[in-house]
Amino acid sequence: MSLIASSEGGEACICDLTAPVGLAQPTVSHHMRLLVEAGLASREQRGRWAYYRVEPAALARAAGFLRA
């Protein structure tokens, strides 16, 4: 999530996430799908690649739970 949030424009392509996390594209895509389903990220398909953004409101709610 921090890689996406700190990326230019606040979004990242799956192709930009595989090398930093050291995992193959299908594995990264699987985990990103879980984050989207949980509401922590959003996904936009652009041609061949999917781009992801962090959902700030969902992260704020999650942080609230961790502080409690």
PyMOL Python script that loads the backbone (N, CA, C, O; Angstrom):
from pymol import cmd

cmd.read_pdbstr("""\
ATOM      1  N   MET A   1       0.825  -1.178   0.000  1.00  0.00           N
ATOM      2  CA  MET A   1       0.000   0.000   0.000  1.00  0.00           C
ATOM      3  C   MET A   1       0.882   1.260   0.000  1.00  0.00           C
ATOM      4  O   MET A   1       0.565   2.239  -0.675  1.00  0.00           O
ATOM      5  N   SER A   2       1.965   1.233   0.741  1.00  0.00           N
ATOM      6  CA  SER A   2       2.826   2.422   0.772  1.00  0.00           C
ATOM      7  C   SER A   2       3.478   2.681  -0.581  1.00  0.00           C
ATOM      8  O   SER A   2       3.706   3.834  -0.945  1.00  0.00           O
ATOM      9  N   LEU A   3       3.781   1.619  -1.331  1.00  0.00           N
ATOM     10  CA  LEU A   3       4.344   1.806  -2.678  1.00  0.00           C
ATOM     11  C   LEU A   3       3.358   2.538  -3.579  1.00  0.00           C
ATOM     12  O   LEU A   3       3.741   3.410  -4.359  1.00  0.00           O
ATOM     13  N   ILE A   4       2.102   2.181  -3.464  1.00  0.00           N
ATOM     14  CA  ILE A   4       1.081   2.823  -4.283  1.00  0.00           C
ATOM     15  C   ILE A   4       0.889   4.271  -3.843  1.00  0.00           C
ATOM     16  O   ILE A   4       0.887   5.182  -4.670  1.00  0.00           O
ATOM     17  N   ALA A   5       0.728   4.475  -2.545  1.00  0.00           N
ATOM     18  CA  ALA A   5       0.484   5.821  -2.024  1.00  0.00           C
ATOM     19  C   ALA A   5       1.622   6.785  -2.344  1.00  0.00           C
ATOM     20  O   ALA A   5       1.386   7.973  -2.562  1.00  0.00           O
ATOM     21  N   SER A   6       2.839   6.285  -2.373  1.00  0.00           N
ATOM     22  CA  SER A   6       3.986   7.165  -2.617  1.00  0.00           C
ATOM     23  C   SER A   6       4.337   7.288  -4.097  1.00  0.00           C
ATOM     24  O   SER A   6       5.249   8.034  -4.452  1.00  0.00           O
ATOM     25  N   SER A   7       3.636   6.576  -4.953  1.00  0.00           N
ATOM     26  CA  SER A   7       3.886   6.655  -6.394  1.00  0.00           C
ATOM     27  C   SER A   7       3.385   7.979  -6.952  1.00  0.00           C
ATOM     28  O   SER A   7       2.510   8.623  -6.372  1.00  0.00           O
ATOM     29  N   GLU A   8       3.953   8.375  -8.087  1.00  0.00           N
ATOM     30  CA  GLU A   8       3.530   9.606  -8.741  1.00  0.00           C
ATOM     31  C   GLU A   8       2.036   9.542  -9.053  1.00  0.00           C
ATOM     32  O   GLU A   8       1.555   8.572  -9.638  1.00  0.00           O
ATOM     33  N   GLY A   9       1.326  10.564  -8.664  1.00  0.00           N
ATOM     34  CA  GLY A   9      -0.111  10.614  -8.890  1.00  0.00           C
ATOM     35  C   GLY A   9      -0.911   9.763  -7.921  1.00  0.00           C
ATOM     36  O   GLY A   9      -2.135   9.688  -8.029  1.00  0.00           O
ATOM     37  N   GLY A  10      -0.235   9.117  -6.970  1.00  0.00           N
ATOM     38  CA  GLY A  10      -0.938   8.309  -5.980  1.00  0.00           C
ATOM     39  C   GLY A  10      -1.522   7.026  -6.535  1.00  0.00           C
ATOM     40  O   GLY A  10      -2.448   6.459  -5.956  1.00  0.00           O
ATOM     41  N   GLU A  11      -0.985   6.565  -7.657  1.00  0.00           N
ATOM     42  CA  GLU A  11      -1.452   5.319  -8.238  1.00  0.00           C
ATOM     43  C   GLU A  11      -0.272   4.549  -8.793  1.00  0.00           C
ATOM     44  O   GLU A  11       0.777   5.121  -9.090  1.00  0.00           O
ATOM     45  N   ALA A  12      -0.453   3.239  -8.929  1.00  0.00           N
ATOM     46  CA  ALA A  12       0.623   2.411  -9.459  1.00  0.00           C
ATOM     47  C   ALA A  12       0.050   1.288 -10.300  1.00  0.00           C
ATOM     48  O   ALA A  12      -1.025   0.754 -10.024  1.00  0.00           O
ATOM     49  N   CYS A  13       0.789   0.953 -11.318  1.00  0.00           N
ATOM     50  CA  CYS A  13       0.454  -0.159 -12.204  1.00  0.00           C
ATOM     51  C   CYS A  13       1.019  -1.438 -11.588  1.00  0.00           C
ATOM     52  O   CYS A  13       2.049  -1.414 -10.915  1.00  0.00           O
ATOM     53  N   ILE A  14       0.341  -2.537 -11.825  1.00  0.00           N
ATOM     54  CA  ILE A  14       0.873  -3.823 -11.363  1.00  0.00           C
ATOM     55  C   ILE A  14       2.292  -4.009 -11.868  1.00  0.00           C
ATOM     56  O   ILE A  14       3.144  -4.546 -11.159  1.00  0.00           O
ATOM     57  N   CYS A  15       2.547  -3.568 -13.091  1.00  0.00           N
ATOM     58  CA  CYS A  15       3.886  -3.719 -13.675  1.00  0.00           C
ATOM     59  C   CYS A  15       4.954  -2.980 -12.865  1.00  0.00           C
ATOM     60  O   CYS A  15       6.130  -3.340 -12.923  1.00  0.00           O
ATOM     61  N   ASP A  16       4.556  -1.953 -12.112  1.00  0.00           N
ATOM     62  CA  ASP A  16       5.493  -1.198 -11.278  1.00  0.00           C
ATOM     63  C   ASP A  16       5.654  -1.791  -9.883  1.00  0.00           C
ATOM     64  O   ASP A  16       6.547  -1.384  -9.141  1.00  0.00           O
ATOM     65  N   LEU A  17       4.810  -2.737  -9.520  1.00  0.00           N
ATOM     66  CA  LEU A  17       4.829  -3.281  -8.163  1.00  0.00           C
ATOM     67  C   LEU A  17       5.567  -4.608  -8.046  1.00  0.00           C
ATOM     68  O   LEU A  17       6.000  -4.975  -6.953  1.00  0.00           O
ATOM     69  N   THR A  18       5.719  -5.326  -9.139  1.00  0.00           N
ATOM     70  CA  THR A  18       6.289  -6.671  -9.053  1.00  0.00           C
ATOM     71  C   THR A  18       7.748  -6.672  -8.596  1.00  0.00           C
ATOM     72  O   THR A  18       8.111  -7.438  -7.703  1.00  0.00           O
ATOM     73  N   ALA A  19       8.578  -5.836  -9.186  1.00  0.00           N
ATOM     74  CA  ALA A  19       9.998  -5.825  -8.819  1.00  0.00           C
ATOM     75  C   ALA A  19      10.230  -5.397  -7.367  1.00  0.00           C
ATOM     76  O   ALA A  19      10.976  -6.073  -6.658  1.00  0.00           O
ATOM     77  N   PRO A  20       9.624  -4.303  -6.897  1.00  0.00           N
ATOM     78  CA  PRO A  20       9.880  -3.884  -5.514  1.00  0.00           C
ATOM     79  C   PRO A  20       9.457  -4.922  -4.471  1.00  0.00           C
ATOM     80  O   PRO A  20      10.094  -5.033  -3.423  1.00  0.00           O
ATOM     81  N   VAL A  21       8.403  -5.675  -4.740  1.00  0.00           N
ATOM     82  CA  VAL A  21       7.972  -6.668  -3.750  1.00  0.00           C
ATOM     83  C   VAL A  21       8.573  -8.046  -4.008  1.00  0.00           C
ATOM     84  O   VAL A  21       8.442  -8.947  -3.180  1.00  0.00           O
ATOM     85  N   GLY A  22       9.235  -8.213  -5.163  1.00  0.00           N
ATOM     86  CA  GLY A  22       9.912  -9.461  -5.455  1.00  0.00           C
ATOM     87  C   GLY A  22       8.993 -10.637  -5.730  1.00  0.00           C
ATOM     88  O   GLY A  22       9.339 -11.786  -5.455  1.00  0.00           O
ATOM     89  N   LEU A  23       7.814 -10.343  -6.278  1.00  0.00           N
ATOM     90  CA  LEU A  23       6.845 -11.392  -6.583  1.00  0.00           C
ATOM     91  C   LEU A  23       6.422 -11.302  -8.036  1.00  0.00           C
ATOM     92  O   LEU A  23       6.562 -10.254  -8.668  1.00  0.00           O
ATOM     93  N   ALA A  24       5.905 -12.398  -8.563  1.00  0.00           N
ATOM     94  CA  ALA A  24       5.440 -12.434  -9.941  1.00  0.00           C
ATOM     95  C   ALA A  24       4.130 -11.673 -10.085  1.00  0.00           C
ATOM     96  O   ALA A  24       3.387 -11.505  -9.118  1.00  0.00           O
ATOM     97  N   GLN A  25       3.854 -11.214 -11.306  1.00  0.00           N
ATOM     98  CA  GLN A  25       2.645 -10.437 -11.581  1.00  0.00           C
ATOM     99  C   GLN A  25       1.367 -11.134 -11.140  1.00  0.00           C
ATOM    100  O   GLN A  25       0.513 -10.475 -10.548  1.00  0.00           O
ATOM    101  N   PRO A  26       1.179 -12.449 -11.397  1.00  0.00           N
ATOM    102  CA  PRO A  26      -0.062 -13.086 -10.942  1.00  0.00           C
ATOM    103  C   PRO A  26      -0.232 -13.048  -9.425  1.00  0.00           C
ATOM    104  O   PRO A  26      -1.349 -12.904  -8.929  1.00  0.00           O
ATOM    105  N   THR A  27       0.856 -13.176  -8.696  1.00  0.00           N
ATOM    106  CA  THR A  27       0.789 -13.148  -7.234  1.00  0.00           C
ATOM    107  C   THR A  27       0.432 -11.756  -6.738  1.00  0.00           C
ATOM    108  O   THR A  27      -0.413 -11.604  -5.856  1.00  0.00           O
ATOM    109  N   VAL A  28       1.075 -10.737  -7.304  1.00  0.00           N
ATOM    110  CA  VAL A  28       0.776  -9.358  -6.912  1.00  0.00           C
ATOM    111  C   VAL A  28      -0.676  -9.027  -7.261  1.00  0.00           C
ATOM    112  O   VAL A  28      -1.382  -8.407  -6.465  1.00  0.00           O
ATOM    113  N   SER A  29      -1.117  -9.439  -8.444  1.00  0.00           N
ATOM    114  CA  SER A  29      -2.506  -9.195  -8.857  1.00  0.00           C
ATOM    115  C   SER A  29      -3.493  -9.853  -7.904  1.00  0.00           C
ATOM    116  O   SER A  29      -4.522  -9.265  -7.571  1.00  0.00           O
ATOM    117  N   HIS A  30      -3.191 -11.055  -7.470  1.00  0.00           N
ATOM    118  CA  HIS A  30      -4.067 -11.761  -6.522  1.00  0.00           C
ATOM    119  C   HIS A  30      -4.198 -10.979  -5.215  1.00  0.00           C
ATOM    120  O   HIS A  30      -5.304 -10.777  -4.715  1.00  0.00           O
ATOM    121  N   HIS A  31      -3.084 -10.547  -4.677  1.00  0.00           N
ATOM    122  CA  HIS A  31      -3.108  -9.811  -3.413  1.00  0.00           C
ATOM    123  C   HIS A  31      -3.783  -8.451  -3.569  1.00  0.00           C
ATOM    124  O   HIS A  31      -4.491  -7.997  -2.671  1.00  0.00           O
ATOM    125  N   MET A  32      -3.560  -7.805  -4.714  1.00  0.00           N
ATOM    126  CA  MET A  32      -4.229  -6.527  -4.948  1.00  0.00           C
ATOM    127  C   MET A  32      -5.739  -6.724  -5.074  1.00  0.00           C
ATOM    128  O   MET A  32      -6.512  -5.884  -4.613  1.00  0.00           O
ATOM    129  N   ARG A  33      -6.162  -7.818  -5.689  1.00  0.00           N
ATOM    130  CA  ARG A  33      -7.600  -8.111  -5.790  1.00  0.00           C
ATOM    131  C   ARG A  33      -8.212  -8.224  -4.391  1.00  0.00           C
ATOM    132  O   ARG A  33      -9.321  -7.745  -4.156  1.00  0.00           O
ATOM    133  N   LEU A  34      -7.492  -8.853  -3.471  1.00  0.00           N
ATOM    134  CA  LEU A  34      -7.984  -8.972  -2.095  1.00  0.00           C
ATOM    135  C   LEU A  34      -8.098  -7.606  -1.420  1.00  0.00           C
ATOM    136  O   LEU A  34      -9.051  -7.355  -0.683  1.00  0.00           O
ATOM    137  N   LEU A  35      -7.131  -6.728  -1.669  1.00  0.00           N
ATOM    138  CA  LEU A  35      -7.195  -5.379  -1.096  1.00  0.00           C
ATOM    139  C   LEU A  35      -8.351  -4.582  -1.684  1.00  0.00           C
ATOM    140  O   LEU A  35      -8.997  -3.811  -0.975  1.00  0.00           O
ATOM    141  N   VAL A  36      -8.615  -4.762  -2.978  1.00  0.00           N
ATOM    142  CA  VAL A  36      -9.752  -4.088  -3.607  1.00  0.00           C
ATOM    143  C   VAL A  36     -11.055  -4.619  -3.013  1.00  0.00           C
ATOM    144  O   VAL A  36     -11.950  -3.839  -2.685  1.00  0.00           O
ATOM    145  N   GLU A  37     -11.166  -5.929  -2.875  1.00  0.00           N
ATOM    146  CA  GLU A  37     -12.378  -6.523  -2.301  1.00  0.00           C
ATOM    147  C   GLU A  37     -12.605  -6.064  -0.869  1.00  0.00           C
ATOM    148  O   GLU A  37     -13.748  -5.941  -0.429  1.00  0.00           O
ATOM    149  N   ALA A  38     -11.528  -5.812  -0.140  1.00  0.00           N
ATOM    150  CA  ALA A  38     -11.629  -5.324   1.237  1.00  0.00           C
ATOM    151  C   ALA A  38     -11.930  -3.830   1.295  1.00  0.00           C
ATOM    152  O   ALA A  38     -12.195  -3.296   2.372  1.00  0.00           O
ATOM    153  N   GLY A  39     -11.893  -3.152   0.151  1.00  0.00           N
ATOM    154  CA  GLY A  39     -12.181  -1.725   0.099  1.00  0.00           C
ATOM    155  C   GLY A  39     -10.999  -0.836   0.431  1.00  0.00           C
ATOM    156  O   GLY A  39     -11.167   0.372   0.598  1.00  0.00           O
ATOM    157  N   LEU A  40      -9.807  -1.407   0.531  1.00  0.00           N
ATOM    158  CA  LEU A  40      -8.625  -0.618   0.869  1.00  0.00           C
ATOM    159  C   LEU A  40      -7.956   0.010  -0.346  1.00  0.00           C
ATOM    160  O   LEU A  40      -7.160   0.939  -0.213  1.00  0.00           O
ATOM    161  N   ALA A  41      -8.279  -0.495  -1.518  1.00  0.00           N
ATOM    162  CA  ALA A  41      -7.710   0.029  -2.760  1.00  0.00           C
ATOM    163  C   ALA A  41      -8.789   0.007  -3.839  1.00  0.00           C
ATOM    164  O   ALA A  41      -9.787  -0.705  -3.726  1.00  0.00           O
ATOM    165  N   SER A  42      -8.572   0.795  -4.878  1.00  0.00           N
ATOM    166  CA  SER A  42      -9.471   0.766  -6.042  1.00  0.00           C
ATOM    167  C   SER A  42      -8.641   0.407  -7.261  1.00  0.00           C
ATOM    168  O   SER A  42      -7.426   0.604  -7.279  1.00  0.00           O
ATOM    169  N   ARG A  43      -9.305  -0.121  -8.279  1.00  0.00           N
ATOM    170  CA  ARG A  43      -8.628  -0.628  -9.468  1.00  0.00           C
ATOM    171  C   ARG A  43      -9.237  -0.018 -10.721  1.00  0.00           C
ATOM    172  O   ARG A  43     -10.455   0.118 -10.830  1.00  0.00           O
ATOM    173  N   GLU A  44      -8.372   0.349 -11.669  1.00  0.00           N
ATOM    174  CA  GLU A  44      -8.825   0.844 -12.965  1.00  0.00           C
ATOM    175  C   GLU A  44      -8.036   0.129 -14.053  1.00  0.00           C
ATOM    176  O   GLU A  44      -6.805   0.140 -14.046  1.00  0.00           O
ATOM    177  N   GLN A  45      -8.738  -0.482 -14.971  1.00  0.00           N
ATOM    178  CA  GLN A  45      -8.095  -1.186 -16.080  1.00  0.00           C
ATOM    179  C   GLN A  45      -7.788  -0.193 -17.191  1.00  0.00           C
ATOM    180  O   GLN A  45      -8.663   0.554 -17.629  1.00  0.00           O
ATOM    181  N   ARG A  46      -6.548  -0.190 -17.639  1.00  0.00           N
ATOM    182  CA  ARG A  46      -6.119   0.654 -18.752  1.00  0.00           C
ATOM    183  C   ARG A  46      -5.365  -0.227 -19.739  1.00  0.00           C
ATOM    184  O   ARG A  46      -4.184  -0.526 -19.565  1.00  0.00           O
ATOM    185  N   GLY A  47      -6.074  -0.624 -20.760  1.00  0.00           N
ATOM    186  CA  GLY A  47      -5.455  -1.525 -21.725  1.00  0.00           C
ATOM    187  C   GLY A  47      -5.106  -2.841 -21.065  1.00  0.00           C
ATOM    188  O   GLY A  47      -5.961  -3.502 -20.475  1.00  0.00           O
ATOM    189  N   ARG A  48      -3.860  -3.211 -21.167  1.00  0.00           N
ATOM    190  CA  ARG A  48      -3.398  -4.497 -20.634  1.00  0.00           C
ATOM    191  C   ARG A  48      -3.178  -4.476 -19.125  1.00  0.00           C
ATOM    192  O   ARG A  48      -3.241  -5.521 -18.477  1.00  0.00           O
ATOM    193  N   TRP A  49      -2.923  -3.312 -18.567  1.00  0.00           N
ATOM    194  CA  TRP A  49      -2.523  -3.218 -17.174  1.00  0.00           C
ATOM    195  C   TRP A  49      -3.609  -2.647 -16.281  1.00  0.00           C
ATOM    196  O   TRP A  49      -4.452  -1.860 -16.713  1.00  0.00           O
ATOM    197  N   ALA A  50      -3.563  -3.066 -15.026  1.00  0.00           N
ATOM    198  CA  ALA A  50      -4.461  -2.537 -14.005  1.00  0.00           C
ATOM    199  C   ALA A  50      -3.677  -1.539 -13.154  1.00  0.00           C
ATOM    200  O   ALA A  50      -2.524  -1.772 -12.790  1.00  0.00           O
ATOM    201  N   TYR A  51      -4.330  -0.433 -12.851  1.00  0.00           N
ATOM    202  CA  TYR A  51      -3.739   0.600 -11.997  1.00  0.00           C
ATOM    203  C   TYR A  51      -4.522   0.657 -10.691  1.00  0.00           C
ATOM    204  O   TYR A  51      -5.746   0.534 -10.678  1.00  0.00           O
ATOM    205  N   TYR A  52      -3.802   0.845  -9.605  1.00  0.00           N
ATOM    206  CA  TYR A  52      -4.409   0.815  -8.278  1.00  0.00           C
ATOM    207  C   TYR A  52      -4.164   2.117  -7.544  1.00  0.00           C
ATOM    208  O   TYR A  52      -3.131   2.766  -7.708  1.00  0.00           O
ATOM    209  N   ARG A  53      -5.139   2.478  -6.736  1.00  0.00           N
ATOM    210  CA  ARG A  53      -5.059   3.644  -5.852  1.00  0.00           C
ATOM    211  C   ARG A  53      -5.444   3.203  -4.446  1.00  0.00           C
ATOM    212  O   ARG A  53      -6.264   2.302  -4.268  1.00  0.00           O
ATOM    213  N   VAL A  54      -4.855   3.837  -3.470  1.00  0.00           N
ATOM    214  CA  VAL A  54      -5.221   3.605  -2.074  1.00  0.00           C
ATOM    215  C   VAL A  54      -6.517   4.353  -1.795  1.00  0.00           C
ATOM    216  O   VAL A  54      -6.698   5.476  -2.266  1.00  0.00           O
ATOM    217  N   GLU A  55      -7.409   3.748  -1.045  1.00  0.00           N
ATOM    218  CA  GLU A  55      -8.655   4.398  -0.633  1.00  0.00           C
ATOM    219  C   GLU A  55      -8.427   5.030   0.743  1.00  0.00           C
ATOM    220  O   GLU A  55      -8.455   4.326   1.752  1.00  0.00           O
ATOM    221  N   PRO A  56      -8.203   6.347   0.799  1.00  0.00           N
ATOM    222  CA  PRO A  56      -7.838   7.014   2.052  1.00  0.00           C
ATOM    223  C   PRO A  56      -8.863   6.839   3.171  1.00  0.00           C
ATOM    224  O   PRO A  56      -8.478   6.651   4.325  1.00  0.00           O
ATOM    225  N   ALA A  57     -10.131   6.896   2.863  1.00  0.00           N
ATOM    226  CA  ALA A  57     -11.152   6.768   3.910  1.00  0.00           C
ATOM    227  C   ALA A  57     -11.106   5.383   4.557  1.00  0.00           C
ATOM    228  O   ALA A  57     -11.258   5.252   5.772  1.00  0.00           O
ATOM    229  N   ALA A  58     -10.897   4.363   3.744  1.00  0.00           N
ATOM    230  CA  ALA A  58     -10.820   3.002   4.277  1.00  0.00           C
ATOM    231  C   ALA A  58      -9.586   2.834   5.160  1.00  0.00           C
ATOM    232  O   ALA A  58      -9.647   2.168   6.194  1.00  0.00           O
ATOM    233  N   LEU A  59      -8.474   3.431   4.758  1.00  0.00           N
ATOM    234  CA  LEU A  59      -7.267   3.348   5.579  1.00  0.00           C
ATOM    235  C   LEU A  59      -7.441   4.094   6.892  1.00  0.00           C
ATOM    236  O   LEU A  59      -6.953   3.647   7.930  1.00  0.00           O
ATOM    237  N   ALA A  60      -8.130   5.221   6.856  1.00  0.00           N
ATOM    238  CA  ALA A  60      -8.374   5.979   8.086  1.00  0.00           C
ATOM    239  C   ALA A  60      -9.229   5.156   9.057  1.00  0.00           C
ATOM    240  O   ALA A  60      -8.975   5.145  10.261  1.00  0.00           O
ATOM    241  N   ARG A  61     -10.238   4.473   8.523  1.00  0.00           N
ATOM    242  CA  ARG A  61     -11.071   3.613   9.377  1.00  0.00           C
ATOM    243  C   ARG A  61     -10.243   2.476   9.965  1.00  0.00           C
ATOM    244  O   ARG A  61     -10.371   2.158  11.147  1.00  0.00           O
ATOM    245  N   ALA A  62      -9.396   1.867   9.143  1.00  0.00           N
ATOM    246  CA  ALA A  62      -8.547   0.770   9.619  1.00  0.00           C
ATOM    247  C   ALA A  62      -7.596   1.260  10.704  1.00  0.00           C
ATOM    248  O   ALA A  62      -7.380   0.568  11.699  1.00  0.00           O
ATOM    249  N   ALA A  63      -7.030   2.441  10.521  1.00  0.00           N
ATOM    250  CA  ALA A  63      -6.123   3.009  11.526  1.00  0.00           C
ATOM    251  C   ALA A  63      -6.871   3.242  12.831  1.00  0.00           C
ATOM    252  O   ALA A  63      -6.307   3.053  13.909  1.00  0.00           O
ATOM    253  N   GLY A  64      -8.116   3.644  12.748  1.00  0.00           N
ATOM    254  CA  GLY A  64      -8.932   3.851  13.957  1.00  0.00           C
ATOM    255  C   GLY A  64      -9.097   2.548  14.740  1.00  0.00           C
ATOM    256  O   GLY A  64      -9.053   2.550  15.970  1.00  0.00           O
ATOM    257  N   PHE A  65      -9.283   1.459  14.040  1.00  0.00           N
ATOM    258  CA  PHE A  65      -9.417   0.161  14.701  1.00  0.00           C
ATOM    259  C   PHE A  65      -8.108  -0.246  15.369  1.00  0.00           C
ATOM    260  O   PHE A  65      -8.120  -0.834  16.450  1.00  0.00           O
ATOM    261  N   LEU A  66      -7.001   0.057  14.742  1.00  0.00           N
ATOM    262  CA  LEU A  66      -5.704  -0.326  15.306  1.00  0.00           C
ATOM    263  C   LEU A  66      -5.358   0.493  16.537  1.00  0.00           C
ATOM    264  O   LEU A  66      -4.655   0.004  17.422  1.00  0.00           O
ATOM    265  N   ARG A  67      -5.835   1.718  16.613  1.00  0.00           N
ATOM    266  CA  ARG A  67      -5.565   2.567  17.777  1.00  0.00           C
ATOM    267  C   ARG A  67      -6.388   2.153  18.974  1.00  0.00           C
ATOM    268  O   ARG A  67      -6.000   2.413  20.113  1.00  0.00           O
ATOM    269  N   ALA A  68      -7.505   1.519  18.740  1.00  0.00           N
ATOM    270  CA  ALA A  68      -8.414   1.145  19.845  1.00  0.00           C
ATOM    271  C   ALA A  68      -7.888   0.005  20.651  1.00  0.00           C
ATOM    272  O   ALA A  68      -8.533  -0.423  21.608  1.00  0.00           O
TER     273      ALA A  68
END
""", "prot")
cmd.dss("prot")
cmd.show_as("cartoon", "prot")
cmd.util.cbc("prot")
cmd.orient("prot")
